[in-house]
Structure formats: structure tokens, C-alpha cells
Amino acid sequence: MTLSCSNVDVVSKLQTPIVSPDGNLMMLFYHKEDSQGRTSLSYRICYKKNPIILDSQLEILLDNHLSEMALGLEPQRRQHFSW
């Protein structure tokens, strides 16, 4: 399956597009492999099939201190993950 929101196609077995109701805005999540064979979760955002945010690696910042405190646990330091 190939989805495109510009002249550059992203080819991946695992792609998840999120499209606005009018079809003008699309956010595409996909796996991307680098030159060393590592896979990362990436995204691209397009408006009317023109890229407004080019291929970018998705990073997630987790802060669980409130749930840890509610469970009576000692809060841990924040963890930063790159997918």
C-alpha cells in the first residue's frame, strides 16, 4: 500500500493515515528504516497534498509521576523515547 501527500511516496507495510473530514489535512504515521537498518516511527503532515511538515521522527515524552504518586510509589525521572 502506498499513500502520498506530495511527490515523494512513503512505502511501508505499516501505515496509518489520519485525514480531516474535508480531506484537506492528512497526517501519515509509518515505519521508516535508516541506513543502518534501524526502524523508527515517523510522520508527515500535508495540506491539500502538499507537505507542510516533512518526514519527522516521532518522539514521546512520558511523565507518570501523578499515577506513581497515586499508587504510593516513589516518582521516577522522566523518560524520553524515540520510536
MMTF fields as JSON, N, C-alpha, C and O atoms, coordinates in Angstrom:
{
  "mmtfVersion": "1.0.0",
  "mmtfProducer": "UNKNOWN",
  "numBonds": 331,
  "numAtoms": 332,
  "numGroups": 83,
  "numChains": 1,
  "numModels": 1,
  "chainsPerModel": [1],
  "groupsPerChain": [83],
  "chainIdList": ["A"],
  "bondAtomList": [4, 2, 8, 6, 12, 10, 16, 14, 20, 18, 24, 22, 28, 26, 32, 30, 36, 34, 40, 38, 44, 42, 48, 46, 52, 50, 56, 54, 60, 58, 64, 62, 68, 66, 72, 70, 76, 74, 80, 78, 84, 82, 88, 86, 92, 90, 96, 94, 100, 98, 104, 102, 108, 106, 112, 110, 116, 114, 120, 118, 124, 122, 128, 126, 132, 130, 136, 134, 140, 138, 144, 142, 148, 146, 152, 150, 156, 154, 160, 158, 164, 162, 168, 166, 172, 170, 176, 174, 180, 178, 184, 182, 188, 186, 192, 190, 196, 194, 200, 198, 204, 202, 208, 206, 212, 210, 216, 214, 220, 218, 224, 222, 228, 226, 232, 230, 236, 234, 240, 238, 244, 242, 248, 246, 252, 250, 256, 254, 260, 258, 264, 262, 268, 266, 272, 270, 276, 274, 280, 278, 284, 282, 288, 286, 292, 290, 296, 294, 300, 298, 304, 302, 308, 306, 312, 310, 316, 314, 320, 318, 324, 322, 328, 326],
  "bondOrderList": [1, 1, 1, 1, 1, 1, 1, 1, 1, 1, 1, 1, 1, 1, 1, 1, 1, 1, 1, 1, 1, 1, 1, 1, 1, 1, 1, 1, 1, 1, 1, 1, 1, 1, 1, 1, 1, 1, 1, 1, 1, 1, 1, 1, 1, 1, 1, 1, 1, 1, 1, 1, 1, 1, 1, 1, 1, 1, 1, 1, 1, 1, 1, 1, 1, 1, 1, 1, 1, 1, 1, 1, 1, 1, 1, 1, 1, 1, 1, 1, 1, 1],
  "groupList": [{"groupName": "MET", "atomNameList": ["N", "CA", "C", "O"], "elementList": ["N", "C", "C", "O"], "formalChargeList": [0, 0, 0, 0], "bondAtomList": [1, 0, 2, 1, 3, 2], "bondOrderList": [1, 1, 2], "singleLetterCode": "M", "chemCompType": "L-PEPTIDE LINKING"}, {"groupName": "THR", "atomNameList": ["N", "CA", "C", "O"], "elementList": ["N", "C", "C", "O"], "formalChargeList": [0, 0, 0, 0], "bondAtomList": [1, 0, 2, 1, 3, 2], "bondOrderList": [1, 1, 2], "singleLetterCode": "T", "chemCompType": "L-PEPTIDE LINKING"}, {"groupName": "LEU", "atomNameList": ["N", "CA", "C", "O"], "elementList": ["N", "C", "C", "O"], "formalChargeList": [0, 0, 0, 0], "bondAtomList": [1, 0, 2, 1, 3, 2], "bondOrderList": [1, 1, 2], "singleLetterCode": "L", "chemCompType": "L-PEPTIDE LINKING"}, {"groupName": "SER", "atomNameList": ["N", "CA", "C", "O"], "elementList": ["N", "C", "C", "O"], "formalChargeList": [0, 0, 0, 0], "bondAtomList": [1, 0, 2, 1, 3, 2], "bondOrderList": [1, 1, 2], "singleLetterCode": "S", "chemCompType": "L-PEPTIDE LINKING"}, {"groupName": "CYS", "atomNameList": ["N", "CA", "C", "O"], "elementList": ["N", "C", "C", "O"], "formalChargeList": [0, 0, 0, 0], "bondAtomList": [1, 0, 2, 1, 3, 2], "bondOrderList": [1, 1, 2], "singleLetterCode": "C", "chemCompType": "L-PEPTIDE LINKING"}, {"groupName": "ASN", "atomNameList": ["N", "CA", "C", "O"], "elementList": ["N", "C", "C", "O"], "formalChargeList": [0, 0, 0, 0], "bondAtomList": [1, 0, 2, 1, 3, 2], "bondOrderList": [1, 1, 2], "singleLetterCode": "N", "chemCompType": "L-PEPTIDE LINKING"}, {"groupName": "VAL", "atomNameList": ["N", "CA", "C", "O"], "elementList": ["N", "C", "C", "O"], "formalChargeList": [0, 0, 0, 0], "bondAtomList": [1, 0, 2, 1, 3, 2], "bondOrderList": [1, 1, 2], "singleLetterCode": "V", "chemCompType": "L-PEPTIDE LINKING"}, {"groupName": "ASP", "atomNameList": ["N", "CA", "C", "O"], "elementList": ["N", "C", "C", "O"], "formalChargeList": [0, 0, 0, 0], "bondAtomList": [1, 0, 2, 1, 3, 2], "bondOrderList": [1, 1, 2], "singleLetterCode": "D", "chemCompType": "L-PEPTIDE LINKING"}, {"groupName": "LYS", "atomNameList": ["N", "CA", "C", "O"], "elementList": ["N", "C", "C", "O"], "formalChargeList": [0, 0, 0, 0], "bondAtomList": [1, 0, 2, 1, 3, 2], "bondOrderList": [1, 1, 2], "singleLetterCode": "K", "chemCompType": "L-PEPTIDE LINKING"}, {"groupName": "GLN", "atomNameList": ["N", "CA", "C", "O"], "elementList": ["N", "C", "C", "O"], "formalChargeList": [0, 0, 0, 0], "bondAtomList": [1, 0, 2, 1, 3, 2], "bondOrderList": [1, 1, 2], "singleLetterCode": "Q", "chemCompType": "L-PEPTIDE LINKING"}, {"groupName": "PRO", "atomNameList": ["N", "CA", "C", "O"], "elementList": ["N", "C", "C", "O"], "formalChargeList": [0, 0, 0, 0], "bondAtomList": [1, 0, 2, 1, 3, 2], "bondOrderList": [1, 1, 2], "singleLetterCode": "P", "chemCompType": "L-PEPTIDE LINKING"}, {"groupName": "ILE", "atomNameList": ["N", "CA", "C", "O"], "elementList": ["N", "C", "C", "O"], "formalChargeList": [0, 0, 0, 0], "bondAtomList": [1, 0, 2, 1, 3, 2], "bondOrderList": [1, 1, 2], "singleLetterCode": "I", "chemCompType": "L-PEPTIDE LINKING"}, {"groupName": "GLY", "atomNameList": ["N", "CA", "C", "O"], "elementList": ["N", "C", "C", "O"], "formalChargeList": [0, 0, 0, 0], "bondAtomList": [1, 0, 2, 1, 3, 2], "bondOrderList": [1, 1, 2], "singleLetterCode": "G", "chemCompType": "PEPTIDE LINKING"}, {"groupName": "PHE", "atomNameList": ["N", "CA", "C", "O"], "elementList": ["N", "C", "C", "O"], "formalChargeList": [0, 0, 0, 0], "bondAtomList": [1, 0, 2, 1, 3, 2], "bondOrderList": [1, 1, 2], "singleLetterCode": "F", "chemCompType": "L-PEPTIDE LINKING"}, {"groupName": "TYR", "atomNameList": ["N", "CA", "C", "O"], "elementList": ["N", "C", "C", "O"], "formalChargeList": [0, 0, 0, 0], "bondAtomList": [1, 0, 2, 1, 3, 2], "bondOrderList": [1, 1, 2], "singleLetterCode": "Y", "chemCompType": "L-PEPTIDE LINKING"}, {"groupName": "HIS", "atomNameList": ["N", "CA", "C", "O"], "elementList": ["N", "C", "C", "O"], "formalChargeList": [0, 0, 0, 0], "bondAtomList": [1, 0, 2, 1, 3, 2], "bondOrderList": [1, 1, 2], "singleLetterCode": "H", "chemCompType": "L-PEPTIDE LINKING"}, {"groupName": "GLU", "atomNameList": ["N", "CA", "C", "O"], "elementList": ["N", "C", "C", "O"], "formalChargeList": [0, 0, 0, 0], "bondAtomList": [1, 0, 2, 1, 3, 2], "bondOrderList": [1, 1, 2], "singleLetterCode": "E", "chemCompType": "L-PEPTIDE LINKING"}, {"groupName": "ARG", "atomNameList": ["N", "CA", "C", "O"], "elementList": ["N", "C", "C", "O"], "formalChargeList": [0, 0, 0, 0], "bondAtomList": [1, 0, 2, 1, 3, 2], "bondOrderList": [1, 1, 2], "singleLetterCode": "R", "chemCompType": "L-PEPTIDE LINKING"}, {"groupName": "ALA", "atomNameList": ["N", "CA", "C", "O"], "elementList": ["N", "C", "C", "O"], "formalChargeList": [0, 0, 0, 0], "bondAtomList": [1, 0, 2, 1, 3, 2], "bondOrderList": [1, 1, 2], "singleLetterCode": "A", "chemCompType": "L-PEPTIDE LINKING"}, {"groupName": "TRP", "atomNameList": ["N", "CA", "C", "O"], "elementList": ["N", "C", "C", "O"], "formalChargeList": [0, 0, 0, 0], "bondAtomList": [1, 0, 2, 1, 3, 2], "bondOrderList": [1, 1, 2], "singleLetterCode": "W", "chemCompType": "L-PEPTIDE LINKING"}],
  "groupTypeList": [0, 1, 2, 3, 4, 3, 5, 6, 7, 6, 6, 3, 8, 2, 9, 1, 10, 11, 6, 3, 10, 7, 12, 5, 2, 0, 0, 2, 13, 14, 15, 8, 16, 7, 3, 9, 12, 17, 1, 3, 2, 3, 14, 17, 11, 4, 14, 8, 8, 5, 10, 11, 11, 2, 7, 3, 9, 2, 16, 11, 2, 2, 7, 5, 15, 2, 3, 16, 0, 18, 2, 12, 2, 16, 10, 9, 17, 17, 9, 15, 13, 3, 19],
  "groupIdList": [1, 2, 3, 4, 5, 6, 7, 8, 9, 10, 11, 12, 13, 14, 15, 16, 17, 18, 19, 20, 21, 22, 23, 24, 25, 26, 27, 28, 29, 30, 31, 32, 33, 34, 35, 36, 37, 38, 39, 40, 41, 42, 43, 44, 45, 46, 47, 48, 49, 50, 51, 52, 53, 54, 55, 56, 57, 58, 59, 60, 61, 62, 63, 64, 65, 66, 67, 68, 69, 70, 71, 72, 73, 74, 75, 76, 77, 78, 79, 80, 81, 82, 83],
  "secStructList": [7, 3, 3, 3, 1, 1, 1, 1, 3, 3, 3, 7, 1, 1, 3, 3, 3, 3, 3, 7, 6, 6, 1, 1, 3, 3, 3, 3, 3, 3, 3, 3, 3, 7, 6, 6, 1, 7, 3, 3, 3, 3, 3, 3, 3, 3, 3, 6, 6, 3, 3, 3, 3, 3, 3, 3, 3, 7, 3, 3, 3, 3, 7, 7, 2, 2, 2, 2, 2, 2, 6, 6, 7, 7, 7, 7, 7, 7, 3, 3, 3, 3, 7],
  "xCoordList": [0.845, 0.0, 0.889, 1.824, 0.628, 1.393, 0.453, -0.516, 0.743, -0.024, 0.896, 2.077, 0.375, 1.207, 0.486, -0.728, 1.248, 0.689, 1.649, 1.649, 2.457, 3.365, 3.935, 3.436, 4.953, 5.6, 6.425, 6.796, 6.719, 7.515, 6.58, 5.799, 6.647, 5.797, 6.497, 7.72, 5.719, 6.21, 5.694, 4.485, 6.589, 6.189, 6.492, 7.643, 5.495, 5.643, 4.479, 3.367, 4.758, 3.667, 2.755, 1.573, 3.301, 2.533, 2.411, 3.321, 1.284, 0.998, -0.358, -1.291, -0.463, -1.737, -1.985, -1.343, -2.903, -3.233, -4.387, -5.298, -4.329, -5.443, -5.783, -4.939, -7.031, -7.444, -8.577, -9.488, -8.512, -9.565, -10.864, -10.823, -12.019, -13.302, -13.402, -14.035, -12.79, -12.865, -11.775, -11.749, -10.881, -9.848, -8.651, -7.74, -8.625, -7.522, -6.28, -5.163, -6.457, -5.339, -5.125, -6.069, -3.879, -3.579, -2.308, -1.301, -2.367, -1.192, -0.958, -1.841, 0.238, 0.565, 1.633, 2.723, 1.334, 2.295, 2.799, 2.025, 4.092, 4.668, 5.998, 6.591, 6.455, 7.778, 8.78, 8.515, 9.929, 10.968, 12.282, 12.641, 12.984, 14.251, 15.409, 15.417, 16.396, 17.556, 18.63, 18.435, 19.747, 20.807, 21.454, 22.104, 21.286, 21.843, 20.825, 21.1, 19.665, 18.649, 17.76, 16.948, 17.89, 17.033, 15.719, 15.691, 14.636, 13.314, 12.848, 13.034, 12.244, 11.691, 10.284, 9.935, 9.489, 8.15, 8.256, 8.8, 7.744, 7.85, 6.477, 5.504, 6.409, 5.152, 5.427, 6.543, 4.384, 4.408, 3.03, 2.023, 2.97, 1.686, 1.585, 2.514, 0.443, 0.225, -1.113, -2.069, -1.145, -2.368, -2.607, -1.758, -3.762, -4.119, -3.01, -2.609, -2.522, -1.494, -0.118, 0.77, 0.06, 1.367, 1.938, 1.25, 3.181, 3.755, 3.957, 4.501, 3.503, 3.771, 4.741, 5.427, 4.807, 5.841, 6.384, 5.66, 7.667, 8.293, 8.532, 8.265, 9.037, 9.273, 10.012, 11.11, 9.392, 9.951, 9.816, 8.84, 10.799, 10.757, 9.853, 9.946, 8.976, 8.059, 8.789, 9.402, 8.723, 9.312, 8.22, 7.328, 8.294, 7.266, 7.929, 8.903, 7.407, 7.891, 6.851, 5.708, 7.248, 6.343, 6.632, 7.785, 5.592, 5.714, 4.608, 3.452, 4.969, 3.981, 3.977, 3.481, 4.521, 4.675, 3.336, 3.273, 2.27, 0.978, 0.418, -0.077, 0.488, -0.015, 0.871, 0.379, 2.181, 3.077, 2.78, 2.769, 2.539, 2.21, 0.879, 0.742, -0.103, -1.406, -1.29, -2.069, -0.325, -0.103, 0.829, 1.133, 1.288, 2.18, 3.608, 4.385, 3.959, 5.318, 6.168, 5.653, 7.457, 8.383, 8.426, 8.736, 8.123, 8.162, 9.546, 10.564, 9.56, 10.8, 11.08, 10.203, 12.303, 12.652, 11.892, 11.488, 11.695, 11.026, 11.847, 13.077, 11.149, 11.806, 11.477, 10.338, 12.458, 12.293, 12.548, 13.616, 11.578, 11.692, 11.657, 10.837, 12.521, 12.44, 12.022, 12.655, 10.972, 10.481, 11.063, 10.782],
  "yCoordList": [-1.179, 0.0, 1.241, 1.32, 2.182, 3.413, 4.601, 4.732, 5.452, 6.676, 7.844, 7.798, 8.876, 10.027, 11.31, 11.428, 12.258, 13.593, 14.609, 15.779, 14.158, 15.028, 14.21, 13.124, 14.711, 13.97, 12.807, 11.926, 12.786, 11.714, 10.724, 11.099, 9.453, 8.417, 7.762, 7.617, 7.37, 6.59, 5.184, 4.97, 4.232, 2.849, 2.075, 2.013, 1.502, 0.754, -0.206, 0.073, -1.352, -2.294, -1.78, -2.122, -0.959, -0.44, 1.073, 1.81, 1.529, 2.95, 3.238, 2.445, 4.364, 4.768, 6.227, 7.109, 6.497, 7.894, 8.374, 7.613, 9.63, 10.308, 11.488, 12.345, 11.525, 12.53, 13.363, 12.833, 14.672, 15.574, 15.267, 14.692, 15.646, 15.362, 15.909, 15.286, 17.057, 17.607, 17.048, 17.366, 16.219, 15.584, 16.465, 16.032, 17.682, 18.598, 18.361, 18.571, 17.931, 17.756, 16.268, 15.546, 15.808, 14.4, 14.284, 14.93, 13.442, 13.09, 11.608, 10.783, 11.281, 9.9, 9.394, 9.962, 8.325, 7.654, 6.421, 5.717, 6.152, 4.991, 4.62, 5.401, 3.415, 2.962, 3.322, 3.151, 3.822, 4.218, 3.562, 3.583, 2.988, 2.321, 3.218, 3.771, 3.361, 4.189, 3.357, 2.166, 3.973, 3.299, 2.158, 1.297, 2.14, 1.081, -0.016, -0.922, 0.059, -0.976, -0.807, -1.686, 0.296, 0.54, 1.158, 1.991, 0.73, 1.232, 2.232, 2.022, 3.314, 4.31, 4.668, 4.506, 5.153, 5.61, 7.058, 7.901, 7.346, 8.679, 9.167, 8.413, 10.446, 11.029, 12.126, 12.633, 12.471, 13.559, 14.209, 13.511, 15.523, 16.234, 17.014, 17.721, 16.873, 17.551, 18.289, 17.873, 19.397, 20.16, 20.235, 20.714, 19.763, 19.687, 19.027, 19.518, 17.879, 17.038, 17.694, 17.167, 18.838, 19.492, 19.352, 19.661, 18.893, 18.707, 20.035, 20.988, 20.073, 21.244, 20.878, 21.752, 19.607, 19.068, 17.84, 16.871, 17.883, 16.769, 15.601, 15.696, 14.496, 13.287, 13.626, 14.183, 13.279, 13.582, 12.367, 11.621, 12.172, 11.059, 11.418, 12.516, 10.492, 10.707, 10.419, 9.363, 11.351, 11.165, 11.346, 12.18, 10.56, 10.588, 10.857, 10.195, 11.821, 12.134, 11.635, 12.092, 10.697, 10.127, 10.728, 10.792, 11.163, 11.68, 11.026, 11.445, 10.012, 9.237, 9.571, 8.781, 10.728, 10.98, 11.039, 10.636, 11.527, 11.585, 10.195, 9.923, 9.308, 7.953, 7.192, 6.372, 7.452, 6.797, 7.273, 6.468, 8.567, 9.093, 8.527, 8.211, 8.395, 7.845, 6.397, 5.939, 5.681, 4.287, 4.169, 3.061, 5.301, 5.271, 4.912, 4.493, 5.075, 4.753, 6.014, 7.125, 5.828, 6.947, 7.382, 6.561, 8.655, 9.103, 8.926, 9.245, 8.416, 8.203, 9.421, 10.257, 9.513, 10.585, 10.409, 9.297, 11.501, 11.437, 10.61, 10.617, 9.906, 9.088, 9.631, 10.016, 9.664, 10.185, 9.049, 8.436, 8.767, 7.666, 8.172, 9.024, 7.662, 7.876, 6.543, 5.516, 6.567, 5.324, 5.162, 4.176],
  "zCoordList": [0.0, 0.0, 0.0, 0.797, -0.85, -0.929, -0.788, -1.537, 0.164, 0.35, 0.089, 0.434, -0.508, -0.828, -0.477, -0.64, 0.004, 0.207, -0.393, -0.011, -1.326, -2.074, -3.224, -3.519, -3.862, -4.942, -4.428, -5.203, -3.134, -2.544, -1.884, -1.009, -2.29, -1.714, -0.533, -0.525, 0.457, 1.579, 1.376, 1.294, 1.295, 1.081, 2.352, 2.783, 2.938, 4.175, 4.296, 3.846, 4.918, 5.165, 6.268, 6.311, 7.162, 8.284, 8.164, 8.542, 7.637, 7.509, 8.125, 7.994, 8.791, 9.357, 9.022, 9.594, 8.109, 7.813, 8.69, 9.017, 9.056, 9.718, 8.823, 8.563, 8.352, 7.375, 7.957, 8.593, 7.732, 8.2, 7.449, 6.361, 8.019, 7.366, 5.935, 5.083, 5.668, 4.309, 3.383, 2.194, 3.928, 3.113, 2.81, 2.103, 3.321, 3.012, 3.86, 3.389, 5.088, 6.005, 6.254, 6.575, 6.106, 6.344, 7.162, 6.868, 8.208, 8.988, 8.758, 8.993, 8.299, 7.949, 8.903, 8.969, 9.648, 10.522, 9.803, 9.154, 9.912, 9.221, 9.85, 10.595, 9.539, 9.961, 8.878, 7.688, 9.301, 8.36, 8.789, 9.966, 7.834, 8.122, 7.714, 6.615, 8.611, 8.285, 7.586, 7.343, 7.267, 6.519, 7.304, 6.712, 8.628, 9.464, 9.757, 10.543, 9.139, 9.304, 10.525, 10.813, 11.25, 12.412, 11.942, 11.036, 12.581, 12.231, 13.282, 14.481, 12.821, 13.744, 13.286, 12.117, 14.22, 13.903, 13.441, 14.154, 12.263, 11.68, 11.265, 11.274, 10.9, 10.448, 9.433, 9.317, 8.709, 7.734, 7.767, 7.889, 7.66, 7.646, 6.339, 5.947, 5.672, 4.394, 4.417, 5.072, 3.679, 3.481, 1.982, 1.231, 1.555, 0.134, -0.686, -1.741, -0.155, -0.777, -0.884, -1.554, -0.228, -0.187, 1.215, 2.188, 1.344, 2.679, 3.399, 2.841, 4.658, 5.488, 6.609, 7.139, 6.973, 7.853, 7.153, 6.926, 6.81, 6.103, 7.048, 8.246, 6.501, 7.287, 8.575, 8.55, 9.702, 11.016, 11.91, 11.821, 12.771, 13.703, 14.869, 15.418, 15.249, 16.362, 17.666, 17.82, 18.595, 19.912, 20.95, 20.789, 22.015, 23.054, 24.4, 24.759, 25.139, 26.471, 27.469, 27.462, 28.325, 29.316, 30.684, 31.11, 31.366, 32.719, 33.54, 33.486, 34.287, 35.037, 36.52, 37.323, 36.905, 38.337, 39.081, 40.242, 38.45, 39.155, 39.413, 40.506, 38.417, 38.648, 39.615, 40.389, 39.583, 40.539, 41.954, 42.886, 42.127, 43.453, 43.942, 45.124, 43.048, 43.429, 43.882, 44.718, 43.335, 43.721, 44.914, 45.355, 45.444, 46.599, 46.233, 47.091, 44.964, 44.519, 44.505, 44.381, 44.632, 44.516, 43.054, 42.19, 42.744, 41.338, 40.724, 41.339, 39.509, 38.767, 37.904, 37.686, 37.419, 36.496, 35.195, 34.853, 34.467, 33.172, 32.203, 32.238, 31.347, 30.344, 28.972, 28.707, 28.109, 26.765, 25.789, 25.81, 24.94, 23.998, 22.56, 22.219, 21.742, 20.298, 19.696, 19.938, 18.927, 18.335, 17.004, 16.324]
}
